């Protein structure tokens, strides 16, 4: 049984209509559920076989040099990166067949050549040396025998790409998303949460329902609850944002739509005392409670050690006191309108679907409500959530586009791979024109990062990144 080397050809040109979503990047570098597609593909290969070595081909010269240095013989599967695995069982069968090839084959699905299998290194080198001529005329150039498969999805097809990428939005661990090209069913054993999301739409005033995708067909049993909603063939903004595929012009259009929603939400006046009670619950008590929850985590002692040794603070309590100092300064000295609004509750880019051509904005995954009273919230909360995607780079943490390193003073520094300077200035202008205090929005944004710490301790590195980010926001405010 021969060893198989798999070459993932990431030189395939991405069509223009898909570049509007992912920017100027390759298929393999598309980020889905916090991982690049190549890394996801490599993980699937390792899952189905421990006798396959995977190479990524970014340019033809590099891969030619790699295989010129190899002397022993093996089978090569050359696969084009616009094909993603949709059926792991069928993919495993294909990989198992490869070990026993005694001639070259073309791997075909729906009359398309998705990969080429070479029975020896010599024939693969001939292919590489004539790569451009062959790939530019693939159907006529490759006359090998056929192996048919149903393991893949061609994401160079725009609708299939949208189905694939929009089906990957990051549901919480208790959620299950199922569906087809027309509908999505959201199911969870957290029955209360699913019911809250379903009832939220039913409780909304009619003039706010246009912003949401209507949930229907609610079902509940002893194990789970579920509802169904229409699948819109568009991506959430976070996918395009993290691929840097949103221009300033489009960003302005997104904010125009977003702030039209924000400034036209149903609103009611309340007393100063009621306002401050809600404000302190959201931005003070919630942060304090979450910090206490973090301290109970079994990794907290190490976490605390990094704070002491690598930041300007001696403990997380000291960071919280720093936050409170700014909270007392900014929240108590501002002229406010004492009101509450019907909010979304989680207005971040991952929960906002936007279609540029139709100028269509739809919101998904609201915090939810079981009663009319639970719809109401502080008017700053949704704006702070929006800020933590735009100014706070939240979505870049989710796709691991950041690093933490030691500076020359042996202090931890955070680097996020995104220059959002111009976008922040545009956002600030919209915030202030809508009547919000920008510094207060940023302060509440910092509270969101602090309150998220215990919820993400399955990834301690990201949690420490959240903490450094919160510190940076607080220093920027000061």
N, C-alpha and C positions, 0 to 999 in steps of 0.2 A: 504494500500500500504506500503510494507516494505522498510526500508532504505537499500541502497546498499553500501557495502564496496568493493572497488576495490583494489586488491593486485597485484602490478606490480613486477613480479618475475625476478629480475636482477641477479640471480645466474646461468643463462643459459650460458654454455660454448660457447665462440666465436671460430669459426673454425680457424685453423692456417692460411689459405690463407687470411682471413679478418684481422687477427692480424697483418699481414705485412703492413696493411694500418693504423690501429688505435692503434697499439701497445698493451701493456698488460693492457687493460681496458675492462669494461663491455659494453653491448649494451646501457644501460641507461646513461652511462657517455660519450658516443660519442657526440662530439660537432658539431652541424650543424646550420649554420646561427646564430652563437653566443650563442646558447642555447644547453644544454644537452638534449638528446632525452627523458629522463624521464620528464624534465620540459616541453618539448613540448607536451608530452603525457598528462601530468597533465592539461595543459592549454586547450587541446582539450576536456578532460573530463569535465572541468568546463564550457566550452562553450556549451556543449550539455545538461548538467543537473546541477541543483543546489542542487540536493539531493543525491549526490554520494561523498563519502570520499575516497581519494586515499592514499594508503600506498606503500612504496617502500621496497621490500624485498631484502636485501643484504646478509642475511644468515638465515637459517631456524630457528635457536634457537631464534633469535631476534623476528621474527614474531610470533613464538609459545608463547613467553612470553607476547607479546602485546595482543594477543587474549585470553590468559588465564586470564587476568585481566578484561575482558569484560563480563558482565552478560546478558545484553539485547540481544535479538535475531535480526538477520538481514540476508540479502542475501549477499553472497560473490562471486565476480567474480575474479578468480585467472588467470591472463593472463601472458603469457611468453614474455619476453622482446625482443625476436628476431622478434616479429611482431609489425609493425608500422601501424598507421592508414593512409590509402590512400584514403578512401572515408568517409568523415565526416557524410554524410546523412545516409549511411548504419550503421555506428557506433552508431549514435543517435537512430536509430530504435532498435538496439540490446540492448542499455542501457535502453530504455523505456520498453522493454519486461521483463527485469530482475526484475523489481519491483513486478511482479505478478507471479513469479515462485512458484510452490507448490511441485516441485521435483527437483532433481539434473539433470543438462544437461551438455553435452560436446559441446563446440562451435567449429564447423568444417568449414574449408575452403580448397578446393582442396584436400579433403581426409586427411587433417592434423588436429590434435587437437591443436587449438591455445590458448584455454582458457577452464576453467571448472567453471561452475556456481553451487554454492551450495545454497540450499533453506533455510538452517538454519546454525547456528553457530556450532552446535554439529557435523554435517556431515563434516564441514570444518576442525574442530579440528582432526577428525579421519584421514582425508587426510594428514594433517600436520604431525601427529605422524607416518605416514607410507610413508612420502614424497619420500625418495630416492628410495624405491622399486617401487613405483607407477610411478615416472617420468622416471626411467630407462627402464620401459616397458609400456609406456603410452598407446599404442593402445590396448594392451591386458588387462590392469588393469582397464581401464575406460569403463564401459559398459552402461553408461547412455544414455538416449534419446538424439537425435541430434538437435541442432539449426544450420542451415547453414547460412553463411554470406559471403559477398564479400568485407568486409570493410578493409581488412588488406593486407600488403605486408610482405613476409617473407625475412628479410634481412640477414638470415643465408645462403641464396643462393648467391653465389659470384656475379653473373651478376646482380641480383636484388639489391644487396647492392650497387654496382657501379652505377647503374641507379639512385637509391635513393640519394646517397651521392653526386654524380656529378651533379645531377639536382638541388642541393641546393646551388650552388655557388652564392655568394652574389651580385646580380645585383643591380645597383643603383635604387632609388625609381621610376624613370621614365621608367624603363625597364620591359618588360614582357617576360619571357622565356617559350616557349611551345615546345612540341615535343613528340617523342616516343623513343623507344630503338635504333633507327637508326639515327634520325636527330633532330636538335634543331632549332627552329625559334625564332629569337630575334626581338621583336617589341617594339616601343617606340613612344610617342608623341613628343619627342625631335628628330624631323626628321633629323636635321642637323647632330647630333651625329651619328645616325645610318648610314647615307650616308657617313660620314667621315670614319667609321669603314669599310664599304663595299668598298669604293674607295681606301682606304689604300692598300688593297691587290692588286687591279688592277694596282696601281701605283708602286708597289715594283719592283725592279730589279728581274729577274727570279731566280738568285741564292740565293735570300733571301726568296722567297715564300715557300721554303721547311720547314721553321720554323713555318709557320702559318697554320691554318685550313682554307681551301678555302671557302669564303662566296659566295653564289649564289642565284639566284631567288630574286633579289632586287625588292621590290614593294613599292609604295608610293601613298597615297591618301591625302585628306584634313585633316584627323585626325592623321595618323601615318605613319611611314615607317617601313619596316621589311626586313630581309634577313634570309636565311637558311644556315646551315652548318652541316657537319657530326658530329654525336655524337661519341666521342671516349670513350670507356668504361674503362676509367682510371680517377684517381682523380687529382685535383690540388695539388701542393706540400704543400700548406698551411694547408690542412686537415691533412696530415700525420705529418707535422712539429709541429703543435699544439698538436697532440696526442703523440708526442715524439717517433714516429715510424721510424725515419730515423737514421741509424747508421752513424758513422763517415766515414766508407768506402763508403756507398752509397752517403753521402753528397759530398765527393770528386768527385764521378762520376757525380753528378748533376752539380757541379761547372766546371768540365772539359767540359761538354757539353755547359753550359751557357757561359763560357768564350771563347769557340770556336765561338759561335755566336757573342759575343761582339767584339772579335778581328778580325772577318772576315766581319763585317758590311761594306757596301759600304761607302767610305770615300772620302772627297775632301778637299784640302787645301784652306784656306781663309787668309785674312790679319789679323794682330794683332788687328786692330781696329774693324773689323767685329766680331772676336772671343770675344773680351771684351764686345761688345754690346749685343751679345747673352747671354754671361755669366751673365752680370748684370741684364738682363731682367728675366732670370730664377731664379737666386739665391739672388737677391737683391730687384729689383722692385716688383717681385711677392710676396715676403714675406711682404714687406711694405704695398702693396695694400691689402693683405689678413688680416693683422693686423688692418688696417683701417676699413675693412669690419666687423671684429669681434667687434670693438668698437660700431658699430651701433646696435648690438644685444641687446635685452631688458634685457638679463641676464648679460651683460658685467659689470655693476657696482658691482654685487656680485663677479663676476670673478676677478675683479680688487682688491677687498677687500681681497680675499684669497691670491693673489699674494703679497700684502703688508704685510699681517699678517703672512704668512706661508712660504715665500721663502726669499732668500738673496737679492731680488730685490724689488724696490718700485713701479714699474709699468711694463707693458708689453713693453713700449718704452725703458725702461732701459735694458730689456732682449734683445731687438732688437739691441741696441747700443753695448751690449756685443758680440752679434753675428757679428755685423759689424766690430768690432775690430779684431776678429779672421779672418773674411773674408779678410780684407785688409792685414793682416799679411801673410796669407797663399796663397791667390790667386795672389798677386802681386809680390811675391818673388820666384816664382817657374819657372823653365824652362819648357815651354809648347810647344807642337806641335799645331800650329794654324790650326785646321781643324774642320770640322763638319762631322757627320755620319747620316746615316738613322737609326733612333732609333725606338724602340717599344713605348716608352713614358710612360709606366706603368709596368715596369718589376719587379713586386713583385710576391711572391710565389702564390698568389691567381690567378694569370693570367698565370701560368706555369703548364702545364700538363706533368707528367712524369711517364713513365712505366719502372720499374726497369728491368723486365725480357727482354724487347725488347731494353732497353737503348734508349727509345724514348722520346724526348722533343718537345712539341708543345706549342706555345704561343697563347694566346687568348686575346680578349678585348684590342687591341692597342688604343693609344690615337686617331689615325685616321688622315686623310688628304683628302682634296678635290683637292689639286694641288701638283705637284711634289716638289715645294718649301717648302711646309708644312711638308714634310717627314724629313727634316734635323734638327738636334738638336746638342747640346753640347755633346761631347763623354762621359762626366762624368755622364750624367743624368740617363741613364739606370743602371749604376753601383751603383749610390746612391740609386735608387729604390730597387735594389737587397739588398743593405746594410740595408735598413730600415726594411726588413723582417728578415735578419740574425742577424745583430748587434743591431738593434733598436727594435726588438720584436713586430713589427707592428701587426702581425697576432694574437699575444696573447692579445693585447688590443681588437681586434675585437671579440674575444670569451670570454672576461671578465676575463681572467686569470691573474689578477693583483689586487693590493689593494693599497690604499693611507691611510697613518696613520700619527699621530703626534709622533715625536720623543721626547726625554727627554728635548730638547731645544725648544719645541713647534713649530718645523718646520715640514712642510709636507715632508714625505718620500714616495717614490714610490717603491713598490716591485712587480716585474714581476715573475710569477711562471715558470721560465725557466732558467736553467743554460746553457748559450750559450758560455761559456769561450773558450772551445776547438774549437767550430765551428767558433768563431770570429778569432782565430789565423790561422785556415786553410784558411778562407776567405781572411784575410790580405795577406797571402802568394800569393794567386791567383791574388789579386789586384795588388800587386807590381810586380809580374812576367809579368803581362799584360801591365806594363808601366804606371800604374796610381799611384798617390800619395794617400796613405791610409788616411792620416789626412784630405786631401781635400775631399775625398769621404765621410768621416764621417761628415765634415762640411756641405756639400750639403745635406746629410741625415738629419741633424738637421733642415735645411731649409725646408725640406719636412714636418716634423712634425709641424713646425711653420706655414707653409702655409695652412695646413689642418684644423687649428683650427676653422675657421668660417663655414667650410663645415660639421661639425659634431656636431653642437650645439643642435641637437635633443637629444644628450646624453652628457650633460655638464660634468658629472663625467669623462667620457672618454677623453673629450677635456682637462680637467685639467691634466689628466694623460699624454696626449701628451705633454703638456707644461713642466711638470716636467721631462719627458723623454728627451725633447730637451735640457733643462738646464743641465741634467746629461751628455749628449753627449758633449755639449760645454765645460763643466768642464773637462771631460775626454780628450778632444783634447788639452786643455790648459796645 
